[in-house]
Amino acid sequence: MTEEQQRDYEKLYKQMQDSGRNYDYALVKKAFEFCAIKHEGQKRYTNEDYYIHPFNVALIIVSLGMDGESIAAALLHDVVEDTDTTLDDIKREFGDDVALLVDGVTKIGRLNFSTKEQQQAESLRKMLIAMGQDIRVIIIKLADRLHNMRTIDAMPEQKQRDKSVETLEIYAPIAHRLGIRPVKEELEDLAIKHLDPVAYKEIEDLLMLNKRHRERILEEIKEHIEERLHKDMPGVEMAFQGRIKSIHGIYRKMYVQGKDFDEIYDIYAIRIITDTVADCYNILGIMHDMFRPIPNRFKDYISTPKPNMYQSLHTTVISRAGIPFEIQIRTFEMHHTAEFGIAAHWKYKEGITDNNRKMEDRLAWIRQILDSQAASTDDSDIIRSIKVDLSQEDVFAVTPKGDVINLPVGSTVVDFAFAIHSAVGVRMVGAKVNGKIVPINHEVKTGEVIEILTTNQPGHGPSRDWLNIAVTSQAKSKIRSWFKKEKRAENIAAGKLDIEKEFRRNNIDLPENEYNEFIDEIAKKLKFGGADEFYAAIGYGGILLSKIMPRIKEDYNKRVSSAKPLEITAVPEKRTKSTDGVVVDGIDNCLIKLSKCCTPLPGDDIIGFITRGHGVSIHKRDCPNVPVNIASSAEPERWIPAHWDGTKSDTFISTLQVAAIDRDGLLLDIMNAVYNMRVPAHSVTARPTKSGNCIVVLTISAESVEHLKSIISRLEKLKGVFSVERINQ
C-alpha cells in the first residue's frame, strides 16, 4: 500500500476499534488491499483515486454498526463492475457471504435493454431479490449512494438531476422503510439541493435567520424541562437532545403543502429519552402541564408504530415566549432503532433466533413488491411500487375489531380490504366508514373505523375498474391474480378486443392467417406460452398495450416491407431532401420550412406550398390553410407534392392540450408520466376553467406521429384526464 492508502486504512481500523464491536480485522485489511490493487490507476469523476470511494462507503458502513463482512463487501462493491475481477474470484478470496453481498450491490449493466427504464427496473429487481436473502445488500447500497451524492457536484448537470430524482424516488424511501433516519434525511437534503437549489438556499437562509436567538430560547426551555423532570421523577435516567427538522422535511411542507415557514410547528424539537414506556407517558403528562399543547398535534407512535418500527410520542406545544416546538419522548431502545433502523437489530454470527419473526415482518414489503412484479410485465411497476408502497406518509385506519391497518396516503377502501386479507378484498361489495356507506374510491384517513361489506355469493369477484382505484401494489397484484386464475376465458376475450382496437388505431391490417402468425410471434417474443396466454395477460392487466405497441408497430412495418415485391421505379429528375427530412418533388436546392399553423410531424400526410421569397412551406394535408380541392383553388400551381424521406431521426416540437378534472397532484402526475417516458418537456402551463376542470398545455419533443400517439395514450390513462389533443401554437 502507498503511504496515503496506509493512512486511510488506519483511519478505518481506528473507527472499527472505537465502535467497541468485534470484527474480522484480517478480512477487512485483505479487502482494503485487494480494492486498492484492483482499482489502481482508475480515477473517479472527482479526479481522486478510485479506491477513495469504496473506502468512504466502508466508513459509512462502520458508522451504521454493521459487521466485518459488510465492511469487506463495501470495499469490494465496485471491483466486479469496474475491473477484470469476477464474482468467482471474490468467492475464492473472501467466501460465499461476501460474494453474495457484492453481487447484490452490483448493477445489471452489461446486458442489452431496450430502454434505460427497463435497465433500472431490472437492477432494482435484482437488488430486492438479494435483499430478501441478505438485508445487508441494501444497507451497503444506501451507503454507496450516500457517498456518491456527497460528491455529486463533480458530475455533469443532467446526471446530477437524474441521480437526485432516483435518490429521492427510490433510495430515500427504502432508507425510510428500513428506519435509517440519518441516511434517509441526508439523501433527501442532497437530492433537493440539486433539484431545486433556489428553494434549498431559501430554507437554509430562513433556518440561519435568528438562529442564535432561537437556539438560546430552546436551550433555556430544555434546561427548564430538565429541572422539572428531575424534580418530579427523581432517580429516573433521562437524556435530552435538541433537533432541527431536515431541509427536505421543511421543503415538503412549504412547497408541497403550501405552508409558510412560520406555520411549520415542528422545525425545532426537544427529544427526551428515558428507560421505560411507562416513564414516557408520565413525562408526556408533565410536558402538557408545563406547556400549552396545540390541538390535533399529538401522535402516539409507541402504541401504533410506523411501518419501519419507529416508536415515539410526539406532541407540539407552545413555550411561554410564544415559540411552537415539538417534544419527542421515547425509550433508549426506541431511540437506537430510530437512528439505525434495521441495522440496530442485526446480530451476525450470533444468531437471530428471537428476532426472526420480527425481521420477516419488517421485510414483508420486499416480498410484496416482488410479488406484484410476478403479475405484471410493466418495467415501471417496480419503480411505481417503491414510490407508493414506501411512501413516507402513512394513514392508520381501524377495523371494527380494533385491528390497526397501515396504508400509504391516498389509499382507498379497496386497498384497505385487500390489506386485511385477499378473501375479504375479493368478496367486497361495499364499505362503511364510521358507520356510513361510502364509495369504494373513498380515500382512507387516519383514525377512521372501516367496515368492509362482503358477500358469499358464488362467482363474485372484483371489478376490473378496481385496478384503477387501488393504489398499493399489494392490492393490484391480488386483483390481477384473481382475474388471471378465475376469469381466463373472459380475459382472453377482453384481450382480443383490446388488441384489435389498438391494431385498428395503429393501421395494422393483415390477412387472417398472417394475423394469427403475427400474434404468435409477439407472444413468443414476450415469453408467453401462446396467443391465448398473451391475450389473457392483456385482459387481466398484466401487460400495458401502450408499452408494447411501439415494438409491435415496428415488427409490423418490417413484415409488410419484407413482403412487398421489389419494384424498380423511375428516379425523378429533380428531388431534394431538406434538413427537416422532407422530400419535395420537382424542386432542387430550395429552402424548406415546416409551417407553424399545423406543425407537421414525421408520419403526417403533408403537402408543400411555394411561397414568395421564402422557399417551400410544408403543411399537414388536413391543415385549415390547405384547400380541400387544390385544382379549384386560387393558385393551384403553387401547391406541390411532398412527403417525408423516412430517414430523419431528429425530434420535433409538439404541443399537447390536456383537459382534466382539477385536482391536487394533477400537474405532478403529468410531469411524472412525461419524465418516465423519457420525453423532453420544454414548457408547461395550467389554468382552471369555470366548470371546475383544468387545462394543461404541454410542449414536448416527439420523434414521430407514432411516438406522439403513444405519449397521448399514456397521458389519457392518468386519473381524471378526459382528453389529450395535439394543438398548433
VEXDREN-344005 format. One record per atom (N, C-alpha, C): x, y, z. Coordinates in steps of 0.1 Angstrom, whole numbers, plus 5000, padded with zeros to 4 digits. Layout:
XYZ...
//
This chain:
500849885000500050005000500950135000500450234994501150364994500950425008501750535011501550605024500150655026499550715015498250765016497250655019497350545012496450425015496650375029497850365034498150315047497450405057497550545055496850635064495350615064494750595052493350565051492950445058493750335057493450205063493450225078494450305083494550325098493350405103492850495095491650565098490450475100490250385090489250285090489350185102490650145105490950055116490550115129490950245131490650315143489150335145488350365135486950375136486250245140486850135135486250005139486549975154487850015158488149985172487350075181487150205177486350295186484850255187484350175178482950135178482750035190483849965194483649865205483149735201483049705188482449585183483649485179483349365178484349265173484249255158485449265152485549255137486649155133486449105121487449025115488449115108489449165116490349275110491149225098491549095099492349035088491549035075490249005075489349005063489249155058489049245067488849385062490149435056491349405062492549455057492849395043492549265042492749195029491849255018490649295022489649355012490149495008490749575018491249705015492349695005493349605008494449594999494049544985493149454984492649394972491949514964491149594970490449704964491449804959492449844967493549944962494249894950494649764950495349704938494449704926493249654927492349634915491949774909491849874917491450004912492650094909493850034910495050124908494950184894495250314893495250384880493950434876492850394883491550444880491250574887490450664881490150794888488650804888488150874898486650904899486451034891485151064890484851194883485351314891485651294904486251404912487751414910488251324902489751314899490551264911489851204921490551134931490850984927491850924934492050784932490750704935490450604926489050544927488850474941489850424947489650344959489150434970489250564969488750664979487250644981486550604970485050594971484650464979485150344976484850234984485350244998486450315000486950345014485950425022485350525016484350615023483050535025482750455016481550365018481750275030482950225031483250135043483150215056483550345056483450425068482050445072481150465062479750485065479150355071479550235065479050105070479450085084480750125088481150115102480350205111480050325107479250415115477850365117477350275108475950215110476050095118477250055123477349945132477249805125477649795112477549675105478749585108478749465103479849365106480949365097482049285099483249285091482949245076482049145074481749105060481149225053480249305059479649415053480749515049481649545058482749635055483649585044483949455043484749405032483949415019482649385019481849395007481749545002481749635012481749775008483049815001484149765006485449794999485449734985484749614983484949544971483749564961482749654965481549654958481649694943482749764939482849804925483849724917484549634923485649564916485149474905483949404907483449324897482849404885482349524888481749604878482749684870483849724877484749824870486149764868486449644871487749584869487549444862488649374860488649244854488349134864488049174876487749074887486349014884486248874886484948814885484448774899483148744899482548704911483148574917483548494909484248364913485548404921486248504916487448554923487148604937486048674938485648724951485348604960484548514955484148394963485348314968486348304959487548224962488348294973488448434972489348504981488648544994487348564993486648625005485548545010485148435003484048355008482648385002481748295004480448304997479648425002479648455015478848555020479248695015480548725014480948845009480648854994480848744987480548744972479048764970478148714978476748734977476348884979477048954989476849094991477249174979478449144974479049224963478149204950477649084948476849054936475549134937474949134950473649204952473749354949474949414952475149554951475449594936476049504929476549524915475349544906475349654899474249684889474249594878473049574871472949504859473249594848474549604843474849704833475449644820475649514820476349454809475449384799474149394802473149324793472549434784471949394773471249494764469849504768469449624770468049664774467549764764466149754761465649844751465549984756465350004769465250134775466050144788466350274791467050294804466150254816464850284814463850244825463950094827464050014816464049874818465349824826466449894822467749854829467649894844467050014847466850054861465949954868464849914862463949824868464549684871465349634861466049504863467049514874467849624875468849644886468149644899466949714900466249724913465649584916465149514907464649384909465649294915466849294908467949214913468349254927468449374930468749424944467749384954466449394951465449354960465449204963465749124953465848974955467048944964468149014962469348994970469049044985468249154986467849194999467049095007466149024999465448915005466248805011467448785005468348685010469248745021469648865020470548925030470349075030469749135040469449275041470649365040471849315043473049395043473249455029472749385019472949435005472449575004471249605008470649745006471349845015471849795027472549895036473849935029474549845023475749885015475449975004474349934997473850014985473550164989472850175001472550305006473750385009474750325015476050385019476750435006476750344996477250374982476650494976475250504977474550614971474850744979474950724992475150845001476550914997477550834996478850894992478850954978478150884969478050944955477351074956476251084964475551214965476351324971477251284981478151384987479151444977479451364967480451414957479851444944478551464943477851474930478151604923478651704930478951834923479951814911480751714911481751694900481051634888479851584889479151524877478551634868478251594855477551694846476151724852475651844849474451884855473251794853473151744841471951654838472051524846473351474848473551354856473251384870473551504875473251534889471751534891470951584881469451584883468951444882469451364873468951224871469251144884470451154889470851084902469951134914469751264914468951324925467551274925466951264913465551214912465451074916466450994911466450844915466650834930467450914936467750914950466450944958465751044954464551094961463450994959463350934948462150844945462350704949463650654950463850514953464650494966465850554967466750514977466350584991465950704991465450765003464250695009463250655001462150585006462550445012463550385006463950255011464650275025465550385026466150415038465150445049464050515045462950545054462350415059461950325050461350205054462250115063463550125061464450045070464750125083464250245084464350315096465750385098466550395088467850455090467750605087467350675098466950815096468050905091469350905097470350995093470650985078470650855073470950835058469850885050468550855054467450905047467351055046467551125057467551275057468651335049469851285050470951335042470751315027470251195023469951175009468951265004467851295011466851385007467351525006468151575015468651705015469551725003470451635001471451644989470651644976469551564975468851554963468151684960467451744970466751874969467751984965468951974971469952084969470252094954470151974946470551984932469351984923468151954928466951954920466252094921466352154933465752294935466652374943467852414938468852494946468352624951467452684944466952814949466152794962465252704962464352674974465252624985466252544982467152494992467852604999468352704991469052814997468152905005466952915000465953005008465652945021465452805022465252745035466452755044467652735038468852745045469052885052468652985044468753125049467753145060466553085059465453105069465853035082466552925081467052855093468152935100468953005092470053075098469653205104468453255099467953385104467553375119468053455127467753445142468053315148469053245142469353105146469853115161470753205164471353215177470253245188469353335184468253375193467353255196466953175185466053065187466752955195468052925192468752825199468952855214469152985217469253025231467953005238466853035232465453015238465252865240465552785230465352645231466252585242467452635243468352585254467752615268467252735269466552775281465352685284464552645274463452555276463952425280465052375273465552245277466052235291466652345296467152345310465952345319464852425315463652435324463052295325462952215313462352085313463151985322464551995320465351905328465151925343465152055347464952085361463652035366462552045359461152005363461151845364461751785353461651635353462451575364463651625367464451575377463851595391463051695392462351725405461151625406460351615395459151535396459451385395460551345388460851205386462251175390462551185403463951165408464351025406465651005403466150865401465950805388465050865379464850815366465950865356466550765349467550805339466950875327467550985324466951055312468151125304467951145291468851215283468051315275468651435271467951535264468751575252468051595241468651645228467851745222468551835214467851925205467851875191466851905183466851865169466251965160466851985148466252085138465751995126464552025122463951945111464851955098464951855090465751855078465251945068466051995059465652095049464652035040464751905036463751845028462451835035462451805048461151805056460451935055461252045057460652175056460252205042461052165032460652185018459352125014459051995019457851935016456652015021456752065033455652145039455452275033456552345029456452475023456052475008456652385000456452384986455452274981455152174989454252074985452852104992452952135005451652155013451352305013452252395008451852535006451852615019452652575029452652645042453752745042453552845050454652945053455652885063456852945063457852895073457352905087456653015090456153035104454952935108454352875098453252775100453752635103455052615102455652485105456052475119455352395127455552395142456652295147457052205138458052105143459452135137459752255133461152285128462152255140461752295152462652275163461952175172462752085178462251975186463251955198462651915209463451865221463151725223464151645223463951495225464351455239463351375245463651325259463651175258464751115262465050975261465150915276464350815278464350755291464350605291464050535303464250395304463050315299461850345304460650265302459550335295458650255289457450305282456550385292456450335304455650405315456250535318457550545318458250675320457850775309457750725297457450805285456150875287455150805291453750855293453750955305454450915315454551015327455151145323456251135315456851265310455951345302455151275293454151345285453151425293452651365304451751435312452351565319453651545323454351665329454551775318454851735306455051835295453751915292452651845292451351905289450951995301451451965313451252055324452152185324453352165318454252275317453952375306453552315295453352395283451952375277451452475269450152455263450252375250449652255250449752175237448852235226449352225214448552265202447552155199446252185197445252075194445651995181445351875181445451785170446951765165447851795174449251775171449951665179449151585186449751475194449651345185450851275185450951145178451551045187450850925188451350815197451950705188453250715185453850605177454350495185454150505198454550385207453450275206452250315208451150215207450950175193451150265183450950235169452250275162453250175161454550205155454350235140455250305134455350325120455750195113455550185100455950055093457450025095458250125096459650095098460050075113459050055121459150025135459650145144459550265138459850385146458750395157459250425169458350445181458750575188457750655192458050775199456650845202456650925212455551015214455851155209454951205201455251345195454151435200454451545206453451645209454051785206453251875201453652005198453052105208453952185214453452275224453952415221453452515229453952655227454652695240455852755239456552795251455952925256456452965267456053095273456353215265457453195256457853305248457053305235456153215233455253205221455853125210456953055212457552975202457052835202456452785190455952645190457152555188457152445195458152345192457652205196458352105190457851975192458651905203458051815211458651735221458551585217459651515216459651375212460151295225459351195229459651125241459750975237460850905240461050765237461950705246462050565246463050495254464350495247465450445254466750435248466750335237466050225239465950125228465250185216464150255218463450315206464350415199465150495207466050595201467050525192467650415197468650335189468050285176466750235177466050195165465850305155465450425161465150545153466350595145467550575151468750625145469350535135469250405138469950305129469050205123467750205126466750125119467049975120466949915109467149765109468549725113469549815110470949785114471049775129470149835136470349835151470049695157469349615149468949485154469649365148470649405140471349295132472449235141472449105142473349035151474048915143474948955134475548855126476448765134476448635130477248525136476848505151475848575156475448555169474048495170473548475158472148415156471048515158469948495151468848595152467548515156467748415164466648325167465348395172465548485182464448555188463848665179464648715170464148825161463748785147463848655144463548605131462148655126461148635135459748675131459648825129460248905138460249045137460949095124462049025121462749065109461949035096461248915096460448885085459348985083458749025094457649125093458149255088459349295092459949425088460349425073460549305068461049295054459949245045458649245050457549195042457349275029457649405030457349495019458249455007459449395009460249354998459449244990458949144998458249034992456949084984456249184990455049234984455449304970456549374970456949444957457249334947458049234951458449134941457249054937456249024946455048954942454249034932454249164933453449244924454049244910455449224910456149214897455749084889455548984897455248854890453948854882453048954886451748964879451749074868452849134866452949244856454249244849454149274836455349284828455849434825455149524832455449664830456749694838457749744831459049774838458949874848458049974846457950084855457150054868456549934868455749894880456649884893457849834891458649814903459049954909459250054900459650184904458450254911457250234904456050294909455650234923455950104925455650034938456450094949457750124946458650184956458150314960457650394950457250534952455950534961455050434958453750434965453850354979454350234978454350144990455250195000456350264996457350305006457150455009455950505006455650645009455950675023456550795026456850835039455650885047454550915040453350955046452450835047451950805059451150685061449850725068448750645066447550665074447250535082446650555093446250445102444750435103444150335098442750315100442450185108441250175113440950065122439849985117439949845119438749765116437849765128436549715126435649715137436049635149437049545147437549465158438749525165439149645160440249725166441549695161441649615150443049595144443349725136444649765137445149885130445749845117445249905106445749875093446550005088447849985084448650095080448750095065448550205058448550225044449150355040449650355027450250485022449150585021449450715022448550825020447950815005446650835004446050824991445350684989445550594998444950454996443450464997442750374991441350364991440850254999439550235000439050125008439249995001439549994988439949874981441249824986442249914988443549884994443349835008442449895016442149855029441649715030440749675021440149545021441149435018442049465008443049365004444149355015444349465022445349465033444949375044443649365046443149275057443349135053442849095041443048965036442548955021443248875013442848854999441348824998440848735006439448685006438548795009438848885018438049005021437949095009439049125002439049204991438249154979438449024977437748954965436248954968435748944980434348934983433649064986434449174986433949304989432849354980431749404986430749474978430449614981431149654992430949794997431749825009431649945015432349975027431650085035431750075048431250175057432450245064432450375065433450445072432750525084433150495096432450555108430950535107430550415103429150375103428350425090428950495081428250545069428850485057427950445047428350385035429150485027430250445021431050535012431350464999431650534989432050474976433450404978433650304969434950224971436150304967436050424961437150504958437450604969436750584981436950674992438350664997439050774999440450775004440450755019441250665024441350635038442050745045441550775057442150885066442450825079443550875086443950835099442750845109442550735117441550735127440150685123439950665110438650615105438450465109437250435113436850295115436150245103436750145096436350105083435849965084434549945080434049805079433849765064434349655060434249605047433049515046432149555037430949475035431249365024430949235027431249125018430049045015430248965005429148865001429748724999428848635002429248495000428648434987428148524978427548484965428648414957428348294952429348224943429748304931430948294927431448364915431648514916431348574928431548714929433048744930433448854924434848894924435049044922436249094922436549234920436249274906436049404904435849464891437149504885437249504872438549544865438849694868437749764870437949914873438749934886438749824895439449844908440949864906441449814895442949824892443249974891442250064886442550204886442250274899441450204908441150264920442150234931442650114931443650064941444950144939445650174950446950244950448150154952447950064962449149984966449349874956450649834955450949724946450449594951450249584965449749454971448249434966447449534966446049524962445949494947446749574939446749554924447149414921448249364927448749224925447649124928446949134939445949044942444749044933444349164928443249174918443649104905444949134900445349074888445448924889445948874901446048734903444648664903443648734908442248674908441748664894441948774886441448764872442248664864443548654867444348554860443848414862443448384875443148254879441648224876440748314879439348284878438648324865439148414857438448464846439248444833439848324831440748314819440048334806438848274804438148294791437748444789437248504800436948644799438148734796439248694802440548774800440948764785440848644780441248624766440348704757439048704759438148774751438448924752438648974764438949114766440249154760441249074761442549094755442449104740441649014734441549014719440849144715439849194722439149314718440149434720440849434730441849554733442849554722443449444718444549444708443949474694442749424691442149454678441849604677441449664688441149814688442449894686443549844693444849914691445449894677445249774672445749754658445049844648443649864650442949954641443450094642443750134655444150274657445550294651446350194651447750204645447850154631446650134624446650094610447449964607447349874617447949744615446849644609447049604596446049524589446749414582446349284586446949164580445849064577446048984566445048874564445048784576443948704578443648624590444848534593445348454583446348364585447648434590447948544583449148624587448948684601447748734604447448794616447748704628447248574627447448474638448948444639449648434628451148414628451848524635451448654632452048764638451848774653450548744658450248734672451148634679451348514672452148414678453548454680454048534670455448584671455648684682454648764684454648864695454648794708453748694710453648614722454948544725455648494715456948424717457948524722458048644715459048744719458848784734457548794738457348834752457348724762457748604757457948484765456648434771455548434763454348374766454248234760453448144766453348014760452548004747451748104744450948104732450148234731449348234720448548354718447448374729446848264734445848284744446448334757447648294761448248344773448548494772448948534759449248674756447948754758446848704752445648774752445148794767445248684775444848684789445648784797446948794794447748894802447249034799446849064787446349194783445049214791444249104791442849114797442849144812443849074819443849104834444749214838445349284828446149404832447649374834448049244831449549214833450449284823449849324812450649394801449849524798450649634797450149764792450349774777449349774769449449784755450249904750450150014758450850134754452350114755452750024763454249994765454749914753453949814748454449724738454049764723453149854722452649894708453749944699454750034704455750084695456649964689456849864698457649744693456849664683455549644686454649574677454549644663454449774664454349854651455649844643456749844650458049824643458149694636457749584643457749454638456749444626455649504627454649504616455249574603455849684605456449754594457549674587458349604595459349514589458749404581457649344587456949234580456349284567455649394567455049444555456049484544457149554548458149594539458949474533459149364540459849254535458949164526457549184528456649104519456349174506456749304505456449374492457449324481457049304469457949274458458849394455460049364450461049464447460549534434460349664435459949744423461049844419461149854406462149954401461350064395461550184401460850304396461750404391461250484382462050584376462350694386463650744386464050844396463750974390462951054398462651194393463851274390463751364380464851444376465351534387464351584394464651684405463951634417464751604427464251564440465251594451464751664461465751704471465251664485466251644494465951614508466351734516465351784524465751904532466351864545466851964552467351934566466251894575465051914572463951874580463351744576464051664568463751534564462551524555462351624547461251634537461751624523461051544515461251534500460251614493460651714485459751794476459951754462458951704455459151664441459251774432460251764423460451864412461151994416461652004428462452124432463752084438464752144435466152114440466752244446467552214457468252324463467352444467466352414474465352514478465152514493465052634499464752644514463452584517463352494527462152424531461952444546460752484550460452504564459052444567458952404580457752344585456852464590455552464585454652574589454352564604454152684610453752694624452252674626451452694615450052684617449552544620450252444616449852304619450952214624452252264624453352194630453452044626453652014613453651874609454751794615454551664618455551574623455751464614456851394614457151274605455951174607455451134596454251044596452951114592452951244593451751324589451751324573450451324568450351344553450551494550451551524542451951664540451851704526451951844524451951904510452752034511453452074500454252194500453552314493453852434498453352554492454552644489454652684476455752764472455452914476456252964485456053104490456753204481456553324483457253434476458553474483459653424479460953464485461353384498460453284502460853214515460853064513461053014500461152874498459752804498459852674502458652594503458152574517456952604520456352594533455652454534455952374544455352234544454152244554452952194549451752194558451252044559450452024570449651894570448551904560448251784554447251784543445851834548445651804561444351854567444351984574445452064571445652194577444552284572443952374581442852464576443352554565444652584564445152674553445352604540445152464539445252394527443952374521443752414508442352394502442052244501440752214502440352074501440452034487440152114477440252084463441352174457442552124455443652204451443452264437442852184428442652224414441752344413440752364422439852474421440252594430441452584436441952684445442452804437442752914444443153044437444453024430445452964435446752944429447152794430446552714422446852564423448352534419448952614411450352584407451352604418450952674429451952694440451852574450450852484449450852364458451552254451452452184458453352084452453451964461453451844455453551724463454851714472454751664484455851644493455651534502456651474507456551364517457851354525457751274536458851254545459851164539461151184541462151104534462350964542461850954554461850834562463250804569464150894567465450864574465750964585464951064586465251164596464951114610465851124620465651074633465651184644465751314640465751414650464351424656464251494668462951514674462351634669460951644671460251764667459351814678459251944678458452014689457051994686456251954697454851944695454151994708452952044707452252104718450952024720450751984733449551904736448751984746447451964745446452024754445751914762445951914775445351814784444251874791443051814789441851864797441551754808441451804820441251704831440451774842440051684852439351734864440451804872440151924877441151994885441251924899442451874902442651804915444151834919444351804932445751814938446651714931447851754927448751654922448651624907447651694900447451664886448751694878449251824880450451864872451651774875451751734888452851644892452751514885451551454884451351324877451651334862451251454856451551464842453051474839453751554848455251564846455951434849455451364859456051234862455851134850454651134844454451054832455351084821455551214818456451264808457951224811458251244824459651204828459951054826458950974830459050824830459150774815458550854806458650814792459950864785460750934794462051004789461751094777460651174778460351274768460751414773461551484765461951614769460751714769460551784780459551884781460152024781459552114773460152244771459352354779458052334780457252434788455952364792455352424803454052374807453352484814452052504810451252604817449952534821449252584831448052524835447052634840445852624837444852724841443452654844442752694854441452644858440452694848439352614846438152654838436952684848436052754843434852784851434052664856434152554848433452434851434052354862435252394867435952324878436952224872437152234859438252154853439552224852440452174845441752234843442352204829442952304823443552284810445052304812445852194808447252194809447852194795448652294791449252304778450752264780451152164772452552104774453252094761454452154761455252154749456352054751456451954742457451844743458151814730459151734730459751684718459351544715458851514703458451384698459251344686459451214685460251164674459451134661458151114663457351094651455851094656454951084646453551074649453250954658453850844655453650724663454050744677455250804679455750834692454850924700454351034693453451124699452151054703451650964694450350894698450550804711451750744712452050664724452050754737452650884735452650974746451251014750450451044740449051084742448250974749448450854745447850734751448150724765449450744769449850734783449250844791449150964786448551074794447051054795446450994785444950974786444550874798445550794802445250694812445450754826445850874828446050934841444750964847444650964860443450984868442851124865441651124861440951254859441051314845441951264837442151314824441151264814440351354807439351314798439651344783440651414780441051434766442551494766443251444755444551494752444551524737444851644733444751684719446051754715446451724703447651804697447151934692447752044696447252174691448452244684448052344677449052424669449252554677450552594679450852714685451852794677
//
